[in-house]
Amino acid sequence: MRIGVLGSGTVGTTLAGGFLAHGHDVMIGSARMVNPVYEQGRPSMFICGNDQTAKLHVSRLLDQVAERD
């Protein structure tokens, strides 16, 4: 499975190591996550949870970090 880990601190590194140990393809978040510019265009984001208000807030935050100057 391809897994993206947001955060490269202690928790992110530990999670990534665990997923790698079980044979998963892992990418750890980096500076490219803010104002991302990719050939294919803006990346899509999967937002899970059962709180619609919280998901709306997260969507707005993602829109902010994806804005280009």
C-alpha positions as CSV (number, residue, x, y, z in Angstrom):
1,M,0.0,0.0,0.0
2,R,1.2,3.6,-0.7
3,I,1.0,5.7,2.5
4,G,1.7,9.3,3.1
5,V,2.7,10.4,6.6
6,L,2.1,14.1,7.4
7,G,4.9,15.3,9.7
8,S,8.5,14.3,9.9
9,G,9.0,14.5,13.6
10,T,9.2,11.7,16.1
11,V,5.6,10.5,15.6
12,G,5.7,10.7,11.8
13,T,9.1,8.9,11.7
14,T,7.9,6.2,14.0
15,L,4.7,5.6,12.0
16,A,6.6,5.6,8.7
17,G,9.1,3.1,10.1
18,G,6.3,0.8,11.2
19,F,4.6,0.9,7.8
20,L,7.9,0.3,6.0
21,A,8.6,-2.7,8.3
22,H,5.3,-4.2,7.0
23,G,6.3,-3.7,3.4
24,H,4.4,-0.6,2.6
25,D,5.6,2.2,0.2
26,V,5.9,5.3,2.5
27,M,6.4,9.0,1.7
28,I,7.0,11.4,4.6
29,G,5.7,14.9,4.3
30,S,8.1,17.7,3.4
31,A,8.3,21.3,2.4
32,R,6.6,20.4,-0.8
33,M,3.4,20.1,1.1
34,V,3.0,23.9,1.4
35,N,2.3,25.7,-1.9
36,P,2.7,22.4,-3.9
37,V,3.5,22.8,-7.6
38,Y,3.3,19.6,-9.6
39,E,3.3,19.0,-13.3
40,Q,0.0,17.2,-13.0
41,G,-1.6,20.1,-11.1
42,R,-2.8,20.5,-7.6
43,P,-2.8,17.3,-5.6
44,S,-6.1,15.9,-4.2
45,M,-6.4,15.4,-0.4
46,F,-8.3,12.6,1.4
47,I,-10.0,13.9,4.5
48,C,-11.7,11.4,6.7
49,G,-13.8,11.7,9.9
50,N,-17.4,12.1,10.9
51,D,-17.4,15.7,12.0
52,Q,-18.4,17.8,8.9
53,T,-17.4,21.1,10.6
54,A,-13.9,19.8,11.3
55,K,-13.5,18.5,7.8
56,L,-14.6,21.9,6.4
57,H,-11.9,23.6,8.6
58,V,-9.3,21.1,7.3
59,S,-10.4,21.8,3.7
60,R,-10.0,25.5,4.2
61,L,-6.5,25.0,5.8
62,L,-5.5,22.8,2.8
63,D,-6.7,25.5,0.4
64,Q,-4.6,28.1,2.2
65,V,-1.3,26.0,2.0
66,A,-2.0,25.1,-1.6
67,E,-2.4,28.8,-2.7
68,R,0.3,30.1,-5.0
69,D,1.7,33.6,-4.7
